[in-house]
């Protein structure tokens, strides 16, 4: 479970960086990384959505911020 969480955190970080770079450069880098294939592009977007849902579940179920004050 820890490996899954770290992998999906990495996916979200990469997705965020590519989106930010695309917003600043005016070019969709994620679409270029998908070799301009709409199916691969949608698969990457759905992977980012699954990663976000997993992290939401992880934050609710395990409450890693419970001991922060």
C-alpha positions in Angstrom: 0.0 0.0 0.0 2.9 2.3 0.7 4.4 1.7 -2.7 1.0 2.4 -4.4 0.7 5.7 -2.4 4.2 6.8 -3.4 3.7 5.9 -7.0 0.4 7.7 -7.3 1.8 10.7 -5.5 4.5 10.8 -8.1 1.9 10.6 -10.9 0.0 13.6 -9.4 3.2 15.6 -9.0 4.3 14.9 -12.6 0.8 15.7 -13.8 0.8 19.0 -11.9 4.3 19.9 -13.2 3.3 19.1 -16.8 0.1 21.1 -16.5 1.9 24.1 -15.0 4.6 24.1 -17.6 1.9 23.8 -20.3 0.0 26.7 -18.8 3.1 28.8 -18.8 4.4 27.8 -22.2 1.0 27.7 -24.0 1.5 24.1 -25.2 -0.1 21.0 -23.8 3.0 19.0 -22.8 0.9 16.1 -21.6 -0.7 15.8 -25.1 2.8 15.9 -26.7 4.0 13.3 -24.2 1.2 11.1 -25.4 2.5 11.4 -29.0 -0.7 13.4 -29.9 -2.8 10.3 -29.4 -6.2 11.1 -27.9 -6.7 7.6 -26.4 -3.3 7.7 -24.6 -4.0 11.3 -23.5 -7.3 10.3 -22.0 -5.7 7.3 -20.3 -3.1 9.6 -18.7 -5.9 11.9 -17.5 -7.9 9.0 -16.1 -4.7 7.7 -14.3 -4.4 11.1 -12.7 -8.0 11.0 -11.6 -7.6 7.5 -10.1 -4.4 8.8 -8.3 -6.3 11.7 -6.8 -9.2 9.4 -5.6 -6.7 7.0 -4.1 -4.9 9.8 -2.2 -8.3 11.1 -1.0 -9.2 7.7 0.3 -5.7 7.4 1.9 -6.0 10.7 3.7 -9.5 9.9 5.0 -8.7 6.3 6.0 -5.3 6.7 7.6 -5.4 10.3 8.7 -1.6 11.0 8.3 -2.0 14.6 9.5 -3.8 13.7 12.7 -0.7 14.2 14.9 0.3 17.5 13.3 -0.3 20.5 15.4 
